[in-house]
């Protein structure tokens, strides 16, 4: 296991370096000027504008800009945002709690829906409930989150007027916070539940046909005991690794969902940064998501080996 982790760690470092180079190059070559607002301001003389560009290093060669960013990032300095004029670390950490609250709640909702639905669907294979669950999983997996978000806004905000469709960061009461958070949480939660339900059902179907499950039934154990203590316990081993892989996916899905509901989180900061070509902000967020993807892939492999004694990494 130690050799495997060392090998995966080295591969992960090379992968992250390659991702950072590709993303930074794309951002640097993308059209737009982060100081376009200064160019349109007649009160700022051209000499001062050029001095600001030289100070920020915007006109330096791409490889020089990348090495400057990489060196600062390694030291824990994420540079300064071009638009907000704040340190990128402070700018992101101000928005991170909202994203964690919504994404974490969505992950919990998805797990609470997917596990019982997937287990019951597998036990009652080809029943009406199984057909309904399979249809829900198919539509939930196929429909993108931005479309689901728009449907939720039209139904629950415009027609029924139950929930506000614009997130207000100044709200402090629990009920008001719940009302404005429920729709983005459900959009992400239902998408995650649809994907996870398919895995739970498939894993449960494979497990209940094993010999040890039939042996447990032959011993006269109650069906509930057989399902929970024998079948479901082993069927959820691969599902746990899937849940670990869904964590970075939630942050990726939050990019679109936060933009739809105007949630002041990481996703909206990323979209705003792309529009304004705020390279330090975009790099900090995209590289952070890349780190999450790589780390949780390793965590999923380790969890699989820990939970299933048949798996050994040599």
C-alpha positions in Angstrom: 0.0 0.0 0.0 2.8 2.4 0.9 4.5 1.9 -2.5 1.1 2.3 -4.3 0.5 5.6 -2.4 4.0 6.9 -3.3 3.5 6.0 -6.9 0.0 7.6 -7.1 1.4 10.7 -5.3 4.1 11.2 -7.9 1.6 10.6 -10.8 -0.8 13.1 -9.1 1.9 15.8 -8.9 2.8 15.4 -12.6 -0.9 15.4 -13.5 -1.6 18.6 -11.5 1.4 20.4 -13.0 0.2 19.5 -16.5 -3.3 20.7 -15.7 -2.0 24.0 -14.3 0.1 24.6 -17.4 -2.8 23.9 -19.8 -5.3 26.0 -17.9 -3.0 28.9 -17.5 -2.0 28.9 -21.1 -5.7 28.8 -22.2 -6.5 31.7 -19.9 -3.5 33.7 -21.1 -4.3 33.2 -24.7 -8.1 33.9 -24.3 -9.3 37.2 -25.7 -9.9 40.1 -23.3 -8.0 42.4 -21.1 -8.3 42.3 -17.2 -7.6 46.1 -17.2 -10.2 47.0 -19.7 -11.9 49.3 -17.2 -8.7 51.3 -16.9 -8.4 51.7 -20.6 -12.0 53.1 -20.8 -11.3 55.6 -18.0 -10.2 59.0 -19.5 -9.0 60.2 -16.0 -6.1 57.6 -16.1 -3.2 58.8 -18.3 -1.7 56.2 -20.7 1.6 56.3 -18.9 0.0 55.3 -15.6 -2.0 52.5 -17.3 1.2 51.2 -18.8 3.0 51.4 -15.5 0.1 49.4 -13.8 0.4 46.7 -16.5 4.1 46.4 -16.0 3.7 46.3 -12.2 1.2 43.5 -12.5 3.2 41.7 -15.2 0.3 41.3 -17.6 2.4 41.9 -20.7 5.2 39.5 -19.7 5.6 36.2 -21.7 3.2 33.5 -20.8 5.9 31.2 -19.3 7.1 34.0 -17.0 3.6 34.7 -15.8 3.0 31.0 -15.1 6.3 30.6 -13.2 5.4 33.7 -11.2 2.0 32.3 -10.3 3.3 28.8 -9.6 6.0 30.0 -7.3 3.6 32.2 -5.4 1.0 29.4 -5.2 3.6 26.9 -3.7 4.4 29.5 -1.1 0.7 29.9 -0.2 0.3 33.3 -1.9 -2.5 33.2 -4.5 -1.7 36.7 -5.7 -4.3 39.5 -5.9 -7.6 39.6 -7.8 -7.6 42.0 -10.8 -11.2 43.0 -10.3 -11.9 42.9 -6.5 -8.4 44.2 -5.6 -8.4 41.7 -2.7 -6.0 38.8 -2.0 -7.4 35.8 -3.9 -7.2 33.7 -0.8 -9.4 36.0 1.2 -11.7 36.5 -1.8 -12.3 32.8 -2.1 -12.5 31.9 1.6 -15.2 34.5 1.9 -17.3 32.6 -0.6 -16.3 29.1 0.4 -18.7 28.5 3.4 -21.7 29.1 1.1 -20.5 26.6 -1.4 -19.6 24.0 1.2 -23.0 24.4 2.9 -25.0 24.0 -0.4 -22.7 21.2 -1.9 -22.5 19.3 1.4 -26.2 19.5 2.0 -26.8 18.3 -1.6 -24.4 15.4 -1.1 -26.3 14.4 2.0 -29.6 14.7 0.3 -28.4 12.5 -2.6 -27.1 9.8 -0.3 -30.3 9.7 1.8 -32.4 9.4 -1.4 -30.2 7.0 -3.4 -29.4 4.3 -0.9 -32.9 3.4 0.2 -34.3 3.8 -3.4 -31.5 1.8 -4.9 -31.8 -1.0 -2.3 -35.6 -1.3 -2.6 -35.4 -1.1 -6.3 -33.0 -4.1 -6.4 -35.0 -6.2 -4.0 -38.2 -5.5 -5.9 -36.6 -5.9 -9.4 -39.0 -5.3 -12.3 -41.7 -4.0 -10.0 -43.6 -0.8 -10.4 -41.3 0.9 -7.9 -38.2 -0.4 -9.7 -39.5 1.0 -13.0 -40.3 4.4 -11.4 -36.8 4.5 -9.7 -35.0 3.5 -12.9 -37.0 6.2 -14.8 -36.1 8.8 -12.1 -32.4 7.8 -12.3 -32.4 8.0 -16.1 -34.0 11.4 -16.3 -32.0 12.8 -13.4 -28.7 11.6 -14.9 -29.6 12.9 -18.4 -31.0 16.3 -17.6 -28.3 19.0 -16.9 -28.5 21.0 -13.7 -29.0 24.3 -15.4 -32.2 23.0 -17.0 -33.4 21.5 -13.7 -32.7 24.8 -12.0 -34.7 26.8 -14.5 -37.6 24.4 -14.1 -37.5 24.8 -10.3 -37.5 28.6 -10.7 -40.5 28.5 -13.0 -42.4 26.1 -10.8 -41.6 27.0 -7.2 -40.7 30.7 -7.6 -42.7 32.1 -10.5 -45.9 30.0 -10.4 -46.2 28.9 -6.8 -44.2 31.7 -5.2 -42.8 29.3 -2.5 -39.1 30.1 -2.6 -37.0 33.1 -3.7 -34.9 32.4 -6.8 -32.2 34.9 -5.9 -29.9 34.1 -3.0 -29.5 36.9 -0.5 -26.3 36.8 1.5 -27.7 39.3 4.0 -30.3 36.9 5.3 -29.6 35.6 8.8 -32.7 33.7 10.0 -32.8 29.9 9.8 -36.1 29.7 8.0 -35.2 32.4 5.5 -31.8 30.7 4.9 -33.6 27.4 4.4 -36.1 28.8 1.9 -33.4 30.4 -0.3 -31.1 27.4 -0.1 -33.6 24.6 -0.7 -33.8 24.9 -4.5 -30.0 24.9 -5.3 -29.6 22.1 -2.8 -32.3 20.0 -4.4 -31.0 20.6 -7.9 -27.6 19.3 -7.0 -28.9 16.7 -4.6 -31.3 15.1 -7.2 -28.6 15.0 -9.8 -26.3 13.2 -7.4 -29.1 10.9 -6.2 -30.0 9.9 -9.8 -26.4 8.9 -10.5 -25.8 7.2 -7.2 -29.1 5.2 -7.4 -28.0 3.4 -10.5 -24.8 2.3 -8.7 -26.6 1.2 -5.6 -29.2 -0.8 -7.5 -26.5 -2.5 -9.7 -24.3 -3.4 -6.8 -27.3 -4.7 -4.7 -28.5 -6.8 -7.6 -25.0 -8.4 -7.9 -24.8 -9.0 -4.1 -28.2 -10.6 -3.5 -27.4 -13.3 -6.0 -24.3 -14.4 -4.2 -24.0 -17.8 -2.4 -23.6 -16.4 1.1 -26.9 -14.5 0.8 -28.7 -17.6 -0.2 -27.0 -19.4 2.7 -28.2 -16.8 5.1 -31.8 -17.2 3.8 -31.4 -21.0 4.1 -30.5 -20.6 7.8 -33.9 -19.1 8.4 -32.8 -15.5 9.0 -35.4 -12.9 8.5 -35.4 -11.2 5.1 -34.7 -7.8 6.7 -31.6 -9.2 8.5 -30.4 -10.8 5.3 -30.8 -7.6 3.3 -29.3 -5.2 5.9 -26.6 -7.2 7.6 -25.4 -9.4 4.8 -26.4 -8.0 1.3 -26.5 -4.2 1.8 -23.4 -4.1 4.0 -21.3 -5.6 1.2 -23.1 -4.0 -1.7 -22.3 -0.5 -0.3 -18.5 -1.0 -0.5 -18.2 0.1 -4.1 -20.8 2.8 -3.5 -18.7 4.4 -0.8 -15.9 4.9 -3.4 -18.4 6.4 -5.8 -19.6 8.9 -3.1 -15.9 9.9 -2.6 -15.7 10.6 -6.3 -18.9 12.7 -6.3 -17.4 15.3 -3.9 -15.4 17.2 -6.5 -18.2 16.7 -9.0 -20.5 18.6 -6.7 -18.2 21.6 -6.8 -18.2 21.4 -10.6 -22.0 21.3 -10.7 -22.2 24.2 -8.2 -20.5 26.4 -10.9 -23.6 26.3 -13.0 -26.2 26.1 -10.2 -24.7 29.1 -8.3 -24.8 31.2 -11.4 -28.5 30.3 -11.9 -29.6 31.1 -8.4 -27.1 34.0 -7.9 -25.5 32.2 -5.0 -22.3 34.1 -3.9 -20.1 31.1 -3.8 -17.1 29.6 -5.6 -19.0 28.7 -8.7 -20.2 32.3 -9.3 -16.7 33.7 -8.5 -15.3 31.4 -11.2 -17.8 32.6 -13.8 -17.2 36.2 -12.9 -13.5 35.6 -13.1 -13.7 34.1 -16.6 -15.8 37.0 -17.8 -13.3 39.6 -16.5 -10.2 37.5 -17.3 -9.2 37.5 -13.6 -6.5 34.9 -14.0 -5.5 34.6 -10.3 -9.1 33.9 -9.3 -9.8 31.5 -12.1 -6.5 29.6 -11.6 -7.1 29.3 -7.8 -10.6 27.8 -8.2 -9.9 25.5 -11.2 -6.6 24.3 -9.8 -8.4 23.7 -6.4 -11.1 21.6 -8.1 -8.3 19.7 -9.9 -6.6 19.0 -6.6 -10.0 17.7 -5.2 -10.5 15.4 -8.2 -7.0 13.9 -7.9 -7.1 13.6 -4.1 -10.5 12.0 -4.0 -9.6 9.5 -6.7 -6.8 8.3 -4.5 -9.1 8.4 -1.4 -11.6 6.2 -3.3 -8.9 3.7 -4.2 -7.7 3.5 -0.6 -11.3 3.2 0.8 -12.0 0.4 -1.7 -8.9 -1.5 -0.5 -9.7 -0.9 3.2 -13.4 -1.9 3.0 -12.8 -4.9 0.7 -10.1 -7.3 2.0 -9.9 -8.9 -1.5 -8.4 -5.8 -3.0 -4.6 -5.4 -2.6 -2.4 -2.8 -4.2 1.1 -4.1 -4.8 
